[in-house]
Amino acid sequence: ADMYALADPRIPETLQEIRRKIPISLFSNMQLERILPALGIESGWFTHIIHAGMLMEPKPALEGFAKMVELSGVPAHEILYIGDEVGKDIRPAKAVGMASAKAPHDIGRVSGMP
């Protein structure tokens, strides 16, 4: 059995539908190399991925949010950041000028995390 499981099994299909319409990127405090494949999510679906170990400080530090804006090549206000935690996701995204939306708290949860 896989060590990880998605809160909603439709997430991979939904990500693929979204990426056909607009570029999507991923910013996580987790190391994703083993997690994404175990969840049926391909790293190639994302235009950019920022994860733990690539930054000096994890979320909610602004470094990763600013890096995502820089990598995207578009103004921050044209980026919609979706996160499930107000303190770690929504406030810092707004602080760098991104639009933001709060996902249900358990949507991004991965069971099996220590």
C-alpha positions as CSV (number, residue, x, y, z in Angstrom):
1,A,0.0,0.0,0.0
2,D,1.1,3.5,-0.7
3,M,2.3,5.6,2.2
4,Y,0.4,8.6,1.0
5,A,-3.2,9.2,0.0
6,L,-5.1,12.3,-1.3
7,A,-7.9,13.8,0.6
8,D,-9.9,13.8,-2.7
9,P,-9.1,11.2,-5.4
10,R,-10.2,13.7,-8.1
11,I,-7.3,16.0,-7.5
12,P,-5.0,14.6,-10.3
13,E,-7.8,14.8,-12.8
14,T,-8.7,18.3,-11.7
15,L,-5.1,19.4,-12.0
16,Q,-4.9,18.1,-15.5
17,E,-8.0,19.9,-16.5
18,I,-6.8,23.2,-15.1
19,R,-3.4,22.9,-16.7
20,R,-4.9,22.6,-20.1
21,K,-6.4,26.1,-19.6
22,I,-3.8,27.9,-17.6
23,P,-0.2,27.3,-16.4
24,I,-0.1,25.9,-12.8
25,S,2.8,25.8,-10.4
26,L,3.3,24.2,-7.0
27,F,4.8,25.6,-3.8
28,S,5.1,23.2,-0.8
29,N,7.0,23.0,2.4
30,M,7.3,19.2,1.8
31,Q,9.9,17.3,-0.1
32,L,7.9,16.2,-3.2
33,E,10.1,13.8,-5.0
34,R,8.5,10.6,-3.6
35,I,5.1,12.1,-2.6
36,L,3.9,13.3,-6.0
37,P,4.4,10.0,-7.8
38,A,2.7,8.1,-4.9
39,L,-0.3,10.3,-5.3
40,G,-0.6,9.9,-9.0
41,I,0.5,13.4,-9.7
42,E,3.3,14.1,-12.3
43,S,5.7,16.9,-11.6
44,G,5.6,17.7,-15.4
45,W,2.1,19.0,-15.0
46,F,3.5,22.1,-13.2
47,T,5.2,24.9,-14.9
48,H,7.3,25.6,-11.8
49,I,7.7,23.7,-8.5
50,I,9.2,25.2,-5.4
51,H,9.6,22.9,-2.4
52,A,11.3,22.4,0.9
53,G,15.1,22.6,0.6
54,M,15.1,25.1,-2.3
55,L,14.6,28.1,0.1
56,M,16.3,29.5,3.2
57,E,13.0,29.6,5.0
58,P,9.7,27.7,4.5
59,K,6.3,29.2,4.2
60,P,5.0,31.6,5.6
61,A,8.3,33.4,4.8
62,L,7.9,35.6,1.7
63,E,10.9,34.2,-0.1
64,G,9.1,31.4,-1.9
65,F,6.1,33.5,-2.8
66,A,8.4,36.2,-4.3
67,K,10.3,33.4,-6.2
68,M,7.1,32.1,-7.7
69,V,6.2,35.6,-9.0
70,E,9.7,35.9,-10.4
71,L,9.6,32.5,-12.1
72,S,6.2,33.1,-13.6
73,G,7.3,36.2,-15.5
74,V,3.9,37.9,-15.0
75,P,2.9,40.6,-12.5
76,A,2.0,39.2,-9.1
77,H,-1.6,40.5,-9.4
78,E,-2.2,38.1,-12.4
79,I,-1.4,35.1,-10.2
80,L,-4.0,33.3,-8.3
81,Y,-2.5,31.5,-5.3
82,I,-4.7,28.8,-3.8
83,G,-3.8,27.5,-0.3
84,D,-5.5,25.8,2.6
85,E,-4.0,27.8,5.5
86,V,-4.6,31.5,6.0
87,G,-1.3,32.1,7.9
88,K,1.0,30.0,5.8
89,D,-0.6,30.6,2.4
90,I,-3.2,33.4,2.0
91,R,-1.6,36.2,4.0
92,P,1.9,35.8,2.5
93,A,0.5,35.5,-1.1
94,K,-1.4,38.7,-0.6
95,A,1.7,40.3,0.9
96,V,3.6,39.9,-2.4
97,G,0.7,41.1,-4.4
98,M,-0.9,37.9,-5.6
99,A,-4.6,37.3,-5.7
100,S,-5.5,34.4,-3.3
101,A,-8.2,31.9,-2.6
102,K,-8.6,29.6,0.4
103,A,-9.2,25.9,-0.4
104,P,-11.1,23.8,2.1
105,H,-8.7,23.0,4.9
106,D,-8.4,19.3,4.2
107,I,-8.2,19.5,0.4
108,G,-4.4,19.5,0.3
109,R,-3.9,17.1,3.1
110,V,-1.8,14.1,2.4
111,S,-2.4,11.2,4.8
112,G,0.7,9.3,5.9
113,M,2.7,12.4,6.7
114,P,4.7,12.0,9.9
